Amino acid sequence: MSAELIDGKAFAAGLRARVAQQVPAFAAATGRAPGLAVVLVGEDPASAVYVRSKGKMTCEAGMESFEHRLSAETSQEELIALVDQLNADPAVDGILVQLPLPGHLDSEAVLLRIDPDKDVDGFHPFNAGRLATGLPGFVPCTPLGCLMLLEDRLGDLTGLDAVVIGRSNIVGKPMAALLTAKSCTVTLTHSRTRNLPHYLAHADIVVAAVGRADFVKGEWLKPGATVIDVGINRVDGALRGDVDFAGAASVAGAITPVPGGVGPMTIACLLRNTLVAAHRREGVALDEDSI
Ligand SMILES: Nc1nc2c(c(=O)[nH]1)N[C@@H](CN(C=O)c1ccc(C(=O)N[C@@H](CCC(=O)O)C(=O)O)cc1)CN2
């Protein structure tokens, strides 16, 4: 392996510490801590683990955690009623509905119901539009975390060739928008792109978010490329990324591991977005770029 390992776990710990540092001043100004409400419907084991971590890390940062665990049989009306209640609650600055929802629920309608100014997941179409047009809003946590890791390693991204693999609303599309805003030349590819290696051969930055274990091969990469692996695929009980790590690590300049790369950044960025939401809602000044 010649590639440098990008330690997302360590970077995320630093980000959570920077968030925590800001909480006492907010509390002094407003008489309360920033509040994050997380809604889990059903018993998906991975979701339950993520929700538990979110609650724990929210409290560790000195913020207020409101956890709502609903049964798998919860109706659309019940879930919408809870979102309405959280929208109206002044102690709640951020609302997150853990995905995926059970199949009988309409995720799009639920996400649309969240107050865009409390949408710390950045999934509401208002926030997607704000990102696409360069207006301040909330950026989805996983692509925001990827961008932070890229800027930490590469500094100014201007002019770099970036290939994003995957066109989901949660990762691929916002990732492409963020890199475009940083003046990269961005190619958004996906599982049906013809001749993916052709695009990767020129890419200084590769963000793989396609949801297929070991999909990206080392020989497709430009030597020295920075590779961000968003994939979390469970294969025979083990976690695998979307990138064939061993092959890629012998060609890339730097690469995120799975686990310990992008994953921990997701929750750290959620805490960051909650802190930002709280300050914006209360009209308290915050240097958002310093966090
Ligand atoms: N409403 C949302 N739902 C989901 C999101 C999201 O951002 N908002 N993202 C994912 C799940 N997720 C957070 O919710 C998440 C995924 C992975 C990690 C993480 O730290 N992963 C570890 C490995 C953990 C493991 O063993 O499973 C790592 O990569 O090192 C944190 C959060 C889908 N749903």
The ligand as an SDF file (V2000), in Angstrom:
LIG
                    3D

 34 36  0  0  0  0  0  0  0  0999 V2000
  -31.7870   10.4340    8.1330 N   0  0  0  0  0  0  0  0  0  0  0  0
  -30.6620    9.8280    7.7660 C   0  0  0  0  0  0  0  0  0  0  0  0
  -30.6460    8.5110    7.5540 N   0  0  0  0  0  0  0  0  0  0  0  0
  -29.4690    7.9210    7.1740 C   0  0  0  0  0  0  0  0  0  0  0  0
  -28.2740    8.6660    7.0270 C   0  0  0  0  0  0  0  0  0  0  0  0
  -28.3300   10.0610    7.2410 C   0  0  0  0  0  0  0  0  0  0  0  0
  -27.3280   10.8030    7.0890 O   0  0  0  0  0  0  0  0  0  0  0  0
  -29.5330   10.6010    7.6180 N   0  0  0  0  0  0  0  0  0  0  0  0
  -27.0690    8.0290    6.7420 N   0  0  0  0  0  0  0  0  0  0  0  0
  -26.9830    6.5880    6.8300 C   0  0  0  0  0  0  0  0  0  0  0  0
  -26.6870    6.0170    8.1780 C   0  0  0  0  0  0  0  0  0  0  0  0
  -25.8520    6.8180    9.0920 N   0  0  0  0  0  0  0  0  0  0  0  0
  -26.4350    7.8260    9.7660 C   0  0  0  0  0  0  0  0  0  0  0  0
  -27.6200    7.9310    9.8940 O   0  0  0  0  0  0  0  0  0  0  0  0
  -24.5330    6.4320    9.4190 C   0  0  0  0  0  0  0  0  0  0  0  0
  -23.8730    5.4780    8.6930 C   0  0  0  0  0  0  0  0  0  0  0  0
  -22.5920    5.0500    9.0760 C   0  0  0  0  0  0  0  0  0  0  0  0
  -21.9760    5.5960   10.1820 C   0  0  0  0  0  0  0  0  0  0  0  0
  -20.6620    5.1010   10.6670 C   0  0  0  0  0  0  0  0  0  0  0  0
  -20.0680    5.6920   11.5480 O   0  0  0  0  0  0  0  0  0  0  0  0
  -20.1650    3.9740   10.1430 N   0  0  0  0  0  0  0  0  0  0  0  0
  -19.0030    3.3090   10.6360 C   0  0  0  0  0  0  0  0  0  0  0  0
  -19.2500    1.8230   10.6470 C   0  0  0  0  0  0  0  0  0  0  0  0
  -20.3620    1.4620   11.5950 C   0  0  0  0  0  0  0  0  0  0  0  0
  -20.8310    0.0250   11.4430 C   0  0  0  0  0  0  0  0  0  0  0  0
  -20.1230   -0.8570   11.8940 O   0  0  0  0  0  0  0  0  0  0  0  0
  -21.9350   -0.1710   10.9070 O   0  0  0  0  0  0  0  0  0  0  0  0
  -17.8060    3.5980    9.7310 C   0  0  0  0  0  0  0  0  0  0  0  0
  -18.0040    3.7240    8.5170 O   0  0  0  0  0  0  0  0  0  0  0  0
  -16.7100    3.6630   10.2640 O   0  0  0  0  0  0  0  0  0  0  0  0
  -22.6370    6.5610   10.9020 C   0  0  0  0  0  0  0  0  0  0  0  0
  -23.9000    6.9750   10.5130 C   0  0  0  0  0  0  0  0  0  0  0  0
  -28.2970    5.9660    6.3570 C   0  0  0  0  0  0  0  0  0  0  0  0
  -29.4350    6.5750    6.9650 N   0  0  0  0  0  0  0  0  0  0  0  0
  1  2  1  0
  2  3  2  0
  2  8  1  0
  3  4  1  0
  4  5  2  0
  4 34  1  0
  5  6  1  0
  5  9  1  0
  6  7  2  0
  6  8  1  0
  9 10  1  0
 10 11  1  0
 10 33  1  0
 11 12  1  0
 12 13  1  0
 12 15  1  0
 13 14  2  0
 15 16  1  0
 15 32  2  0
 16 17  2  0
 17 18  1  0
 18 19  1  0
 18 31  2  0
 19 20  2  0
 19 21  1  0
 21 22  1  0
 22 23  1  0
 22 28  1  0
 23 24  1  0
 24 25  1  0
 25 26  2  0
 25 27  1  0
 28 29  2  0
 28 30  1  0
 31 32  1  0
 33 34  1  0
M  END
$$$$
